[in-house]
Amino acid sequence: MAPIAVGDVLPDGKLAYFDEQDQLQEVSVHSLAAGKKVIVFGVPGAFTPTCSLKHVPGFIEKAEELKSKGVAEILCISVNDPFVMKAWAKTYPENKHVKFLADGSATYTHALGLELDLQEKGLGTRSRRFALLVDDLKVKAANIEGGGEFTVSSADDILKDL
């Protein structure tokens, strides 16, 4: 399957998260993105070095600036279970705007065409690193990294697309 690209419609899918009452919830991507300008960014794994030290912190630091440019939601997706995503989100106590969403079986990642085979490294199927700017479900920017790179999917890169 070809990776999602500019002009494509963001596919729907179910992702999981823990709400403010610590209850496990399932949410459809379209319910979060329909009729809004959103950023969907994906990382290979929670607690991994580049993801934890660069990718996620950039979106947390730039969240207010992104919101000021009309972004309604900032969604972080990783092929991890919701318990891991909850624990990872707690490592960013300053975060007010980035939602951490679990794609435990990589079903949504496959729908995006952005899966990454990391079986050789003992990590199974993961997500390529990416950032999408989506306006009312239509992809306006698709910044997709090559394996192991972090050169085009940062919050600063998405700001340039706004």
Backbone as CSV, one residue per row, in Angstrom:
resi,resn,N_x,N_y,N_z,CA_x,CA_y,CA_z,C_x,C_y,C_z
1,MET,0.839,-1.187,0.000,0.000,0.000,0.000,0.885,1.252,0.000
2,ALA,0.529,2.204,-0.825,1.301,3.451,-0.897,1.083,4.272,0.369
3,PRO,2.113,4.942,0.834,1.950,5.799,2.015,0.959,6.934,1.744
4,ILE,0.320,7.376,2.782,-0.599,8.506,2.673,0.162,9.706,2.106
5,ALA,-0.531,10.509,1.313,0.133,11.620,0.630,-0.772,12.849,0.613
6,VAL,-0.172,13.977,0.258,-0.927,15.229,0.136,-2.086,15.010,-0.827
7,GLY,-3.270,15.496,-0.436,-4.466,15.348,-1.243,-5.325,14.159,-0.848
8,ASP,-4.728,13.197,-0.148,-5.495,12.032,0.301,-6.439,12.418,1.437
9,VAL,-7.467,11.605,1.620,-8.355,11.741,2.775,-7.787,10.868,3.888
10,LEU,-7.692,11.425,5.073,-7.205,10.685,6.230,-8.155,9.519,6.500
11,PRO,-7.639,8.288,6.541,-8.537,7.167,6.807,-9.055,7.212,8.245
12,ASP,-10.214,6.615,8.433,-10.723,6.496,9.800,-10.121,5.252,10.428
13,GLY,-10.149,5.201,11.710,-9.647,4.050,12.449,-9.850,4.303,13.924
14,LYS,-9.704,3.256,14.710,-9.882,3.345,16.157,-8.525,3.333,16.848
15,LEU,-8.368,4.270,17.781,-7.168,4.327,18.610,-7.609,4.354,20.069
16,ALA,-6.702,4.022,20.979,-7.049,3.925,22.394,-6.231,4.906,23.226
17,TYR,-6.825,5.340,24.335,-6.155,6.238,25.274,-6.852,6.154,26.621
18,PHE,-6.198,6.698,27.641,-6.814,6.809,28.956,-7.275,8.240,29.152
19,ASP,-8.531,8.409,29.561,-9.077,9.752,29.774,-8.663,10.310,31.134
20,GLU,-9.152,11.515,31.445,-8.774,12.196,32.692,-9.217,11.422,33.933
21,GLN,-10.214,10.568,33.796,-10.685,9.740,34.917,-9.992,8.376,34.932
22,ASP,-8.935,8.254,34.144,-8.145,7.033,34.065,-8.945,5.847,33.533
23,GLN,-9.903,6.137,32.657,-10.705,5.096,32.028,-10.204,4.880,30.599
24,LEU,-10.059,3.619,30.227,-9.629,3.293,28.873,-10.740,3.650,27.896
25,GLN,-10.382,4.400,26.863,-11.345,4.841,25.858,-10.851,4.451,24.477
26,GLU,-11.800,4.276,23.572,-11.480,4.073,22.168,-12.078,5.247,21.412
27,VAL,-11.333,5.788,20.470,-11.798,6.967,19.743,-11.541,6.770,18.253
28,SER,-12.450,7.284,17.449,-12.236,7.230,16.006,-11.432,8.459,15.595
29,VAL,-10.520,8.256,14.676,-9.688,9.348,14.186,-10.573,10.425,13.553
30,HIS,-11.576,10.022,12.806,-12.457,11.005,12.165,-13.200,11.849,13.194
31,SER,-13.541,11.278,14.346,-14.224,12.083,15.370,-13.314,13.176,15.915
32,LEU,-12.019,12.960,15.862,-11.055,13.964,16.328,-10.673,14.969,15.240
33,ALA,-10.828,14.576,13.972,-10.275,15.384,12.884,-11.299,16.012,11.936
34,ALA,-12.502,15.482,11.880,-13.491,15.988,10.923,-13.840,17.439,11.218
35,GLY,-13.786,18.269,10.173,-14.154,19.674,10.311,-13.125,20.532,11.031
36,LYS,-11.933,20.009,11.243,-10.899,20.729,12.001,-9.562,20.652,11.277
37,LYS,-8.680,21.542,11.683,-7.280,21.460,11.264,-6.542,20.726,12.385
38,VAL,-5.902,19.615,12.045,-5.215,18.806,13.049,-3.831,18.413,12.551
39,ILE,-2.989,18.078,13.512,-1.683,17.498,13.222,-1.718,16.080,13.762
40,VAL,-1.347,15.146,12.914,-1.208,13.755,13.321,0.263,13.417,13.139
41,PHE,0.936,13.097,14.240,2.335,12.699,14.073,2.554,11.333,14.691
42,GLY,3.401,10.578,14.038,3.661,9.221,14.473,5.127,9.027,14.780
43,VAL,5.350,8.149,15.753,6.712,7.852,16.197,6.900,6.329,16.231
44,PRO,8.134,5.864,16.054,8.379,4.417,16.090,8.078,3.770,17.442
45,GLY,8.269,4.499,18.531,7.984,3.863,19.818,8.078,4.802,20.998
46,ALA,7.206,4.566,21.959,7.250,5.308,23.217,8.574,5.029,23.925
47,PHE,9.074,6.027,24.611,10.286,5.930,25.428,11.562,5.716,24.617
48,THR,11.495,5.779,23.294,12.704,5.635,22.498,13.406,6.993,22.428
49,PRO,14.720,7.015,22.233,15.477,8.262,22.396,15.027,9.445,21.534
50,THR,14.984,9.304,20.223,14.630,10.446,19.373,13.183,10.877,19.638
51,CYS,12.306,9.905,19.788,10.890,10.210,20.044,10.728,10.981,21.353
52,SER,11.373,10.503,22.394,11.205,11.072,23.731,11.957,12.372,23.954
53,LEU,13.111,12.512,23.312,13.960,13.673,23.573,13.801,14.793,22.553
54,LYS,13.288,14.481,21.361,13.199,15.497,20.307,11.793,15.651,19.730
55,HIS,11.224,14.546,19.203,9.984,14.652,18.438,8.817,15.142,19.301
56,VAL,8.488,14.410,20.361,7.366,14.798,21.224,7.617,16.139,21.915
57,PRO,8.785,16.362,22.512,8.994,17.666,23.172,8.815,18.851,22.233
58,GLY,9.183,18.695,20.968,9.010,19.786,20.007,7.545,20.160,19.844
59,PHE,6.668,19.161,19.753,5.246,19.445,19.605,4.650,20.021,20.890
60,ILE,5.146,19.577,22.032,4.666,20.146,23.302,5.095,21.610,23.406
61,GLU,6.370,21.895,23.073,6.881,23.266,23.162,6.208,24.207,22.171
62,LYS,5.850,23.706,21.006,5.270,24.554,19.948,3.741,24.507,19.929
63,ALA,3.125,23.815,20.872,1.669,23.613,20.847,0.888,24.928,20.824
64,GLU,1.275,25.879,21.637,0.547,27.153,21.677,0.659,27.884,20.345
65,GLU,1.846,27.848,19.753,2.041,28.489,18.451,1.214,27.793,17.367
66,LEU,1.185,26.463,17.410,0.375,25.703,16.459,-1.108,26.027,16.642
67,LYS,-1.544,26.081,17.885,-2.950,26.405,18.181,-3.289,27.805,17.674
68,SER,-2.354,28.743,17.813,-2.603,30.117,17.366,-2.764,30.202,15.852
69,LYS,-2.294,29.171,15.147,-2.423,29.127,13.684,-3.611,28.264,13.245
70,GLY,-4.507,27.983,14.188,-5.739,27.286,13.849,-5.753,25.791,14.042
71,VAL,-4.692,25.213,14.593,-4.656,23.774,14.825,-5.524,23.446,16.041
72,ALA,-6.508,22.572,15.831,-7.437,22.211,16.907,-6.941,21.034,17.743
73,GLU,-6.260,20.099,17.100,-5.796,18.893,17.795,-4.378,18.555,17.361
74,ILE,-3.581,18.069,18.320,-2.242,17.550,18.039,-2.240,16.123,18.556
75,LEU,-2.175,15.171,17.630,-2.325,13.762,17.957,-1.028,13.006,17.741
76,CYS,-0.532,12.390,18.787,0.679,11.567,18.720,0.248,10.105,18.711
77,ILE,0.648,9.382,17.664,0.287,7.971,17.524,1.551,7.127,17.568
78,SER,1.470,6.034,18.320,2.581,5.093,18.348,2.031,3.676,18.414
79,VAL,2.776,2.738,17.840,2.404,1.334,17.910,2.869,0.804,19.269
80,ASN,2.111,1.165,20.263,2.300,0.713,21.635,0.917,0.518,22.220
81,ASP,0.840,-0.181,23.338,-0.462,-0.360,23.970,-0.833,0.894,24.765
82,PRO,-2.108,1.070,25.103,-2.542,2.295,25.786,-1.909,2.483,27.168
83,PHE,-1.523,1.404,27.826,-0.890,1.521,29.138,0.496,2.150,29.011
84,VAL,1.232,1.744,27.986,2.550,2.329,27.720,2.398,3.796,27.333
85,MET,1.428,4.094,26.477,1.217,5.483,26.051,0.833,6.371,27.239
86,LYS,0.025,5.850,28.145,-0.348,6.602,29.350,0.899,6.894,30.193
87,ALA,1.723,5.882,30.402,2.941,6.068,31.193,3.879,7.061,30.520
88,TRP,3.982,6.974,29.201,4.862,7.887,28.463,4.342,9.316,28.566
89,ALA,3.056,9.506,28.408,2.463,10.849,28.496,2.747,11.478,29.862
90,LYS,2.772,10.668,30.907,3.015,11.194,32.264,4.435,11.722,32.435
91,THR,5.342,11.372,31.522,6.713,11.877,31.620,6.812,13.314,31.108
92,TYR,5.693,13.856,30.607,5.642,15.237,30.111,4.597,16.017,30.913
93,PRO,4.876,16.317,32.185,3.865,16.988,33.019,3.473,18.373,32.499
94,GLU,4.333,18.990,31.677,4.039,20.316,31.128,3.082,20.250,29.932
95,ASN,2.801,19.055,29.430,1.958,18.890,28.242,0.499,19.242,28.535
96,LYS,-0.061,20.103,27.712,-1.470,20.466,27.835,-2.249,20.154,26.562
97,HIS,-1.577,19.934,25.441,-2.274,19.864,24.159,-2.043,18.606,23.326
98,VAL,-0.955,17.896,23.528,-0.682,16.711,22.714,-1.426,15.521,23.302
99,LYS,-2.235,14.846,22.445,-2.940,13.639,22.860,-2.100,12.431,22.459
100,PHE,-1.883,11.532,23.401,-1.111,10.319,23.169,-2.079,9.176,22.885
101,LEU,-2.038,8.649,21.656,-2.991,7.637,21.219,-2.265,6.352,20.834
102,ALA,-2.810,5.240,21.305,-2.194,3.931,21.083,-2.787,3.236,19.870
103,ASP,-1.908,2.710,19.040,-2.270,1.883,17.891,-1.611,0.524,18.125
104,GLY,-2.071,-0.159,19.153,-1.401,-1.352,19.672,-1.066,-2.424,18.656
105,SER,-1.932,-2.673,17.703,-1.692,-3.720,16.704,-1.240,-3.168,15.352
106,ALA,-0.965,-1.881,15.302,-0.507,-1.198,14.079,-1.574,-1.178,12.983
107,THR,-2.819,-1.394,13.350,-3.893,-1.410,12.355,-4.030,-0.059,11.666
108,TYR,-4.017,1.023,12.458,-4.157,2.346,11.854,-2.891,2.727,11.078
109,THR,-1.756,2.371,11.607,-0.484,2.636,10.930,-0.476,1.960,9.547
110,HIS,-1.000,0.733,9.479,-1.114,0.044,8.180,-2.069,0.797,7.262
111,ALA,-3.183,1.313,7.811,-4.149,2.055,6.988,-3.508,3.307,6.381
112,LEU,-2.548,3.879,7.093,-1.823,5.043,6.582,-0.716,4.643,5.598
113,GLY,-0.384,3.372,5.543,0.716,2.909,4.699,2.067,3.297,5.249
114,LEU,2.149,3.448,6.580,3.381,3.965,7.186,4.039,2.978,8.154
115,GLU,3.775,1.684,7.958,4.384,0.706,8.848,5.877,0.570,8.546
116,LEU,6.605,0.155,9.551,8.053,-0.003,9.480,8.395,-1.334,10.130
117,ASP,9.069,-2.195,9.407,9.420,-3.514,9.913,10.724,-3.415,10.707
118,LEU,10.593,-3.502,12.014,11.779,-3.451,12.880,11.987,-4.780,13.609
119,GLN,11.573,-5.876,12.976,11.717,-7.192,13.593,13.174,-7.541,13.851
120,GLU,14.057,-7.114,12.955,15.487,-7.399,13.139,16.014,-6.814,14.444
121,LYS,15.397,-5.716,14.885,15.830,-5.060,16.125,14.987,-5.496,17.321
122,GLY,14.117,-6.509,17.106,13.300,-7.029,18.195,12.095,-6.162,18.530
123,LEU,11.730,-5.244,17.630,10.637,-4.313,17.911,9.368,-4.621,17.124
124,GLY,9.403,-5.619,16.249,8.220,-5.973,15.474,7.845,-4.892,14.475
125,THR,6.544,-4.794,14.208,6.042,-3.764,13.300,5.850,-2.477,14.080
126,ARG,6.386,-1.415,13.565,6.268,-0.096,14.177,5.802,0.892,13.121
127,SER,5.776,2.161,13.493,5.402,3.218,12.565,6.650,3.939,12.091
128,ARG,6.619,4.337,10.821,7.640,5.283,10.377,7.390,6.584,11.115
129,ARG,8.412,7.378,11.260,8.256,8.696,11.869,7.624,9.617,10.823
130,PHE,6.578,10.344,11.217,5.881,11.212,10.273,5.139,12.324,10.993
131,ALA,4.765,13.327,10.223,3.859,14.372,10.694,2.960,14.757,9.523
132,LEU,1.654,14.756,9.780,0.671,15.125,8.774,-0.073,16.368,9.226
133,LEU,-0.253,17.289,8.319,-1.144,18.426,8.547,-2.418,18.086,7.790
134,VAL,-3.530,18.052,8.518,-4.800,17.621,7.949,-5.837,18.708,8.194
135,ASP,-6.582,19.061,7.151,-7.648,20.054,7.269,-8.946,19.414,6.806
136,ASP,-9.879,19.234,7.733,-11.165,18.584,7.465,-10.955,17.265,6.726
137,LEU,-10.083,16.447,7.267,-9.764,15.093,6.810,-8.915,15.032,5.542
138,LYS,-8.587,16.171,4.946,-7.758,16.178,3.728,-6.306,16.494,4.123
139,VAL,-5.375,15.668,3.652,-3.963,15.844,3.982,-3.404,17.026,3.188
140,LYS,-2.901,18.029,3.922,-2.317,19.226,3.308,-0.793,19.160,3.266
141,ALA,-0.204,18.431,4.208,1.250,18.215,4.228,1.491,16.818,4.783
142,ALA,2.400,16.092,4.153,2.755,14.740,4.588,4.274,14.669,4.690
143,ASN,4.772,14.871,5.879,6.219,14.875,6.128,6.601,13.512,6.702
144,ILE,7.107,12.644,5.830,7.366,11.250,6.186,8.864,10.992,6.117
145,GLU,9.381,10.438,7.194,10.823,10.196,7.323,11.226,8.859,6.709
146,GLY,12.479,8.803,6.286,13.100,7.529,5.951,13.459,6.832,7.259
147,GLY,13.828,5.576,7.194,14.157,4.814,8.400,15.233,5.467,9.247
148,GLY,14.945,5.639,10.523,15.919,6.178,11.460,16.173,7.670,11.368
149,GLU,15.472,8.375,10.487,15.730,9.810,10.309,14.771,10.665,11.135
150,PHE,15.201,11.894,11.370,14.348,12.911,11.985,14.748,14.243,11.358
151,THR,14.276,14.446,10.116,14.707,15.625,9.359,13.550,16.461,8.821
152,VAL,12.325,15.885,8.698,11.222,16.619,8.068,9.914,16.600,8.852
153,SER,9.878,15.930,10.009,8.596,15.737,10.700,8.485,16.446,12.042
154,SER,9.317,17.417,12.284,9.282,18.116,13.573,8.141,19.137,13.609
155,ALA,7.881,19.652,14.791,6.893,20.721,14.948,7.302,21.939,14.115
156,ASP,8.577,22.262,14.073,9.043,23.395,13.266,8.759,23.175,11.785
157,ASP,8.921,21.918,11.323,8.636,21.618,9.918,7.137,21.823,9.620
158,ILE,6.282,21.388,10.515,4.829,21.553,10.317,4.448,23.026,10.376
159,LEU,5.096,23.783,11.233,4.813,25.227,11.307,5.041,25.902,9.958
160,LYS,6.052,25.444,9.230,6.333,25.998,7.902,5.198,25.711,6.925
161,ASP,4.464,24.611,7.168,3.375,24.230,6.276,2.055,24.945,6.581
162,LEU,2.005,25.630,7.708,0.756,26.298,8.108,0.603,27.671,7.453
